[in-house]
Amino acid sequence: MGQIVGYILIVLGVVDFLLGNFAQINLTYFLGPLSTFSPFIIGGLGLLILNGSKLKK
């Protein structure tokens, strides 16, 4: 279950990055100035979840 959530967060971070840079669509406008770093934060959380779920096996 943790792997699925991790992969979803990574994909969401990549989509947020691509849309923000190439289409000028801000998916996380509600975060204010923090929305600049949101793709990295979301993707980083996904990586942490993936690494944490692999340690439990």
C-alpha positions as CSV (number, residue, x, y, z in Angstrom):
1,M,0.0,0.0,0.0
2,G,2.8,2.4,0.9
3,Q,4.5,1.8,-2.5
4,I,1.3,2.9,-4.3
5,V,1.0,6.1,-2.3
6,G,4.7,6.8,-2.9
7,Y,4.5,6.3,-6.6
8,I,1.4,8.5,-6.8
9,L,3.1,11.3,-4.9
10,I,6.2,11.1,-7.2
11,V,4.0,11.3,-10.3
12,L,2.0,14.2,-8.8
13,G,5.3,16.0,-8.2
14,V,6.5,15.5,-11.7
15,V,3.1,16.6,-13.2
16,D,3.2,19.7,-10.9
17,F,6.7,20.5,-12.1
18,L,6.0,20.0,-15.8
19,L,2.7,22.0,-15.7
20,G,4.2,24.8,-13.7
21,N,7.2,25.2,-16.0
22,F,5.8,24.6,-19.5
23,A,2.1,25.4,-19.2
24,Q,2.2,28.0,-16.5
25,I,-0.5,26.2,-14.5
26,N,0.0,26.3,-10.8
27,L,-1.6,23.3,-9.1
28,T,-0.6,24.3,-5.6
29,Y,-1.5,28.0,-5.7
30,F,-3.1,27.7,-2.2
31,L,0.4,27.2,-0.7
32,G,1.4,30.8,-1.6
33,P,5.2,31.3,-2.0
34,L,5.8,27.7,-0.9
35,S,4.2,26.5,-4.1
36,T,7.5,27.2,-5.9
37,F,9.0,24.2,-4.1
38,S,6.0,22.0,-3.9
39,P,7.0,19.6,-6.7
40,F,10.2,18.9,-4.8
41,I,8.4,18.5,-1.5
42,I,5.8,16.2,-2.9
43,G,8.3,14.1,-4.8
44,G,10.5,13.9,-1.8
45,L,7.7,12.7,0.4
46,G,6.9,10.0,-2.2
47,L,10.6,8.9,-2.2
48,L,10.6,8.8,1.6
49,I,7.4,6.7,1.7
50,L,8.9,4.3,-0.9
51,N,12.1,3.9,1.0
52,G,10.2,3.4,4.3
53,S,7.9,0.8,2.8
54,K,10.9,-1.2,1.4
55,L,12.6,-1.3,4.8
56,K,9.6,-3.0,6.4
57,K,9.8,-6.1,4.1
